[in-house]
Amino acid sequence: MNFDDEEEAWENGLQEGPENLNQSEQDLEEGLQREVVSLDHLERDWAEQLQSSSLVVQVQYRDHDAVSALKRLGYFFATKKTERILRDYPASFLVGLNYVASAQMEKGTLWPFIFSGLNNLES
């Protein structure tokens, strides 16, 4: 697999890290069937919604899509290609951060949960 194929696999959620595999195994054990939606598709949908919204919280999204998108964006942090996030996936990043802030923040602590959402990157 060349580098472009690897990057594309990460973007589309096809290549999974150890944490993703554990979650996938857990989902299978629980009998959950989840559709894998491409990051590009999510980006288009969320960007369109954001254009007619004044707040990110007004965007409609499924929690597992926001988590999946944020984990895929973690690839760009891990490979030091953060410019790709701002250029190609700003809506996905905003929706992912919104999910973390609304669902996982506790005791005034946010950043550890954001880093965890980005494939367990450490600060």
Secondary structure by P-SEA (a helix, b strand, c coil): ccaaaaaaaaaacccccaaaaaaaaaaaaabbbbbbccaaaaaaaaaaaaaaccccccbbbbaaaaaaaaaaaaaaaaaccccccccccaaaaaaaaaaaaaccccccccaaaaaaaaccccc
